[in-house]
Amino acid sequence: MFTGSKPKAGLMLRPWHVLGIYAVLLALYVTLLHPWLMNWGATEAEQRMALPGDEVATSPNTAYFTRAITINAPADEVWPWIVQIGQDRAGFYSNDWLENIFLADIHNANVIHPEWQRRQLGDVVPLVPPDYLGGLPAKYFVGEPGATIGPHIWLLQPGRAIADTPGRFVLVPVDDHTTRLLLRESIEANTPGGGAPGVVAGRLVWDPMHFVMVQRMLQGIKERAEGQPLVPPALEVAARIGWVLAGLGLTGLFLMRRRGYLWLLIPLAAASPSLAFTGDPNAALVGFLAVGITVWGALVFGRRWWARYALIGGGSAPGPGARSRRVRPLRCAVRSDRRGGPSCHAAQSKAGRHN
């Protein structure tokens, strides 16, 4: 029976709620997260330390950020992994599946290749294949279709320092069995465009994206030099099985909907280029899931999906099934109580048929 207490209305996520959440997250990012990720792993002494290549500054006020990692191996065992970095060689030891979503055709090596151990000043370290996207990026950035896109080697001290591969790698021996690997980059070089818009875009978009890849690259060098995988093999196998099951589950959700197979073509089309041009099934699966979840959520929840989708990565919003309107049984129940009419249960059942 109706007790007289009013049920709470459904949670409504309005645009200013989203903006407020983003404002809080932005403040936390600027004050705490950004300073941490820009000098991840480096001590204050290492951040101030003069390193090879600092003297080749574009201006006296050039500012740098430094990231670092401890590797339990001597420097001469770390160097071979660094010198063979490049799209045409050993990859970048980072998230190659993410790189291959963008068709970079990068495949990380897990062994040292003797034929990749020579570098010379002026060498170009390719970031993408020469025919990347039909050679259009090469024509735009280099002025010549099919040209190699990537930084040039301008610093080479074998066994100690190399730049730009990309970034400036410096090996600092700690003892006979331990090395600190420092990666220093200029803030100016990591600011796209110019002026205030370039600075804002760099801090909010480029810096976190770049950090994700660079952190994994440093960890990739560490695990290869030490001969110890970052992720235990059993856990990696379990994760791969989980990704595959997620893909199968999403496929099933599409097929359960009327004409869902037609909508399924969209994520399949998004995943196909990665598989066709790079042969990377992991990149294809991630692309399928990212696009598929977006399309499926829009189909099921309509306009209610997008505000929550914008916050879903941070876990800041309720599930997409939360109602954005008042609970209709409340009005029925209150009216029934006043008139001495049907019970609360009956009123709720009637309202449920109208929803």
JOPEQUI-V728413 format. One record per residue. N is the residue number from 1. RES is the residue in one small letter. SS is DSSP state (@ for helix, = for strand, . for the rest). BURIAL is b if it has 24 or more other C-alpha atoms within 12 Angstrom, else e. Layout:
<<N,RES,SS,BURIAL> <N,RES,SS,BURIAL>>
This chain:
<<1,m,.,e> <2,f,.,b> <3,t,.,e> <4,g,.,e> <5,s,.,e> <6,k,.,e> <7,p,.,e> <8,k,.,e> <9,a,.,e> <10,g,.,e> <11,l,.,e> <12,m,.,b> <13,l,.,b> <14,r,.,e> <15,p,@,e> <16,w,@,e> <17,h,@,e> <18,v,@,b> <19,l,@,e> <20,g,@,e> <21,i,@,b> <22,y,@,e> <23,a,@,e> <24,v,@,e> <25,l,@,e> <26,l,@,e> <27,a,@,e> <28,l,@,e> <29,y,@,e> <30,v,@,e> <31,t,@,e> <32,l,@,e> <33,l,@,e> <34,h,@,b> <35,p,@,e> <36,w,@,e> <37,l,@,b> <38,m,@,b> <39,n,.,b> <40,w,.,b> <41,g,.,b> <42,a,.,b> <43,t,.,e> <44,e,@,e> <45,a,@,e> <46,e,@,b> <47,q,@,b> <48,r,@,e> <49,m,.,e> <50,a,.,e> <51,l,.,b> <52,p,.,b> <53,g,.,b> <54,d,.,b> <55,e,.,e> <56,v,.,e> <57,a,.,e> <58,t,.,e> <59,s,.,e> <60,p,.,e> <61,n,.,e> <62,t,.,e> <63,a,.,e> <64,y,=,b> <65,f,=,b> <66,t,=,b> <67,r,=,b> <68,a,=,b> <69,i,=,b> <70,t,=,b> <71,i,=,b> <72,n,.,b> <73,a,.,b> <74,p,.,b> <75,a,@,b> <76,d,@,b> <77,e,@,b> <78,v,@,b> <79,w,@,b> <80,p,@,b> <81,w,@,b> <82,i,@,b> <83,v,@,b> <84,q,.,b> <85,i,.,b> <86,g,=,b> <87,q,.,b> <88,d,.,b> <89,r,.,b> <90,a,.,b> <91,g,=,b> <92,f,.,b> <93,y,.,b> <94,s,.,b> <95,n,.,b> <96,d,@,b> <97,w,@,b> <98,l,@,b> <99,e,@,b> <100,n,@,b> <101,i,@,b> <102,f,.,b> <103,l,.,b> <104,a,.,b> <105,d,.,b> <106,i,.,b> <107,h,.,b> <108,n,.,b> <109,a,.,b> <110,n,.,b> <111,v,.,b> <112,i,.,b> <113,h,.,e> <114,p,@,e> <115,e,@,e> <116,w,@,b> <117,q,.,e> <118,r,.,e> <119,r,.,b> <120,q,.,e> <121,l,.,e> <122,g,.,e> <123,d,.,b> <124,v,=,b> <125,v,=,b> <126,p,=,b> <127,l,.,b> <128,v,.,b> <129,p,.,b> <130,p,.,b> <131,d,.,e> <132,y,@,b> <133,l,@,e> <134,g,@,e> <135,g,@,e> <136,l,@,e> <137,p,@,b> <138,a,@,b> <139,k,@,e> <140,y,@,e> <141,f,@,e> <142,v,.,e> <143,g,.,e> <144,e,.,e> <145,p,.,e> <146,g,.,e> <147,a,.,b> <148,t,.,b> <149,i,.,b> <150,g,=,b> <151,p,=,b> <152,h,=,b> <153,i,.,b> <154,w,.,b> <155,l,=,b> <156,l,=,b> <157,q,=,e> <158,p,.,b> <159,g,.,b> <160,r,.,b> <161,a,=,b> <162,i,=,b> <163,a,=,b> <164,d,.,b> <165,t,.,b> <166,p,.,b> <167,g,.,b> <168,r,=,b> <169,f,=,b> <170,v,=,b> <171,l,=,b> <172,v,=,b> <173,p,=,b> <174,v,=,e> <175,d,=,e> <176,d,.,e> <177,h,.,e> <178,t,=,e> <179,t,=,b> <180,r,=,b> <181,l,=,b> <182,l,=,b> <183,l,=,b> <184,r,=,b> <185,e,=,b> <186,s,=,b> <187,i,.,b> <188,e,@,e> <189,a,@,b> <190,n,@,b> <191,t,.,b> <192,p,.,e> <193,g,.,e> <194,g,.,e> <195,g,@,e> <196,a,@,e> <197,p,@,e> <198,g,@,e> <199,v,@,e> <200,v,@,e> <201,a,@,e> <202,g,@,b> <203,r,@,b> <204,l,@,b> <205,v,@,e> <206,w,@,b> <207,d,@,b> <208,p,@,b> <209,m,@,e> <210,h,@,b> <211,f,@,b> <212,v,@,e> <213,m,@,b> <214,v,@,b> <215,q,@,b> <216,r,@,b> <217,m,@,b> <218,l,@,b> <219,q,@,b> <220,g,@,b> <221,i,@,b> <222,k,@,b> <223,e,@,b> <224,r,@,b> <225,a,@,b> <226,e,@,b> <227,g,.,e> <228,q,.,e> <229,p,.,e> <230,l,.,e> <231,v,.,e> <232,p,.,e> <233,p,@,e> <234,a,@,e> <235,l,@,e> <236,e,@,e> <237,v,@,e> <238,a,@,e> <239,a,@,e> <240,r,@,e> <241,i,@,e> <242,g,@,e> <243,w,@,b> <244,v,@,e> <245,l,@,e> <246,a,@,e> <247,g,@,b> <248,l,@,e> <249,g,@,e> <250,l,@,b> <251,t,@,b> <252,g,@,e> <253,l,@,b> <254,f,@,b> <255,l,@,e> <256,m,@,e> <257,r,.,e> <258,r,.,e> <259,r,.,e> <260,g,@,e> <261,y,@,e> <262,l,@,e> <263,w,@,b> <264,l,@,b> <265,l,@,e> <266,i,@,b> <267,p,@,b> <268,l,@,b> <269,a,@,e> <270,a,@,b> <271,a,@,b> <272,s,@,b> <273,p,@,b> <274,s,@,b> <275,l,@,b> <276,a,@,e> <277,f,@,b> <278,t,@,b> <279,g,.,e> <280,d,.,b> <281,p,@,b> <282,n,@,b> <283,a,@,b> <284,a,@,b> <285,l,@,b> <286,v,@,b> <287,g,@,b> <288,f,@,b> <289,l,@,b> <290,a,@,b> <291,v,@,b> <292,g,@,b> <293,i,@,b> <294,t,@,b> <295,v,@,b> <296,w,@,b> <297,g,@,b> <298,a,@,e> <299,l,@,e> <300,v,@,e> <301,f,@,e> <302,g,.,e> <303,r,.,e> <304,r,@,b> <305,w,@,b> <306,w,@,b> <307,a,@,b> <308,r,@,b> <309,y,@,b> <310,a,@,b> <311,l,@,b> <312,i,@,e> <313,g,@,e> <314,g,@,e> <315,g,.,e> <316,s,.,e> <317,a,.,b> <318,p,.,b> <319,g,.,b> <320,p,.,b> <321,g,.,e> <322,a,.,e> <323,r,.,e> <324,s,.,e> <325,r,.,e> <326,r,.,e> <327,v,.,e> <328,r,@,b> <329,p,@,b> <330,l,@,b> <331,r,@,e> <332,c,@,b> <333,a,@,b> <334,v,@,b> <335,r,@,e> <336,s,@,b> <337,d,@,e> <338,r,@,e> <339,r,@,e> <340,g,.,e> <341,g,.,e> <342,p,.,e> <343,s,.,e> <344,c,@,b> <345,h,@,e> <346,a,@,e> <347,a,@,b> <348,q,@,b> <349,s,@,e> <350,k,@,e> <351,a,@,e> <352,g,@,e> <353,r,@,e> <354,h,@,e> <355,n,.,e>>
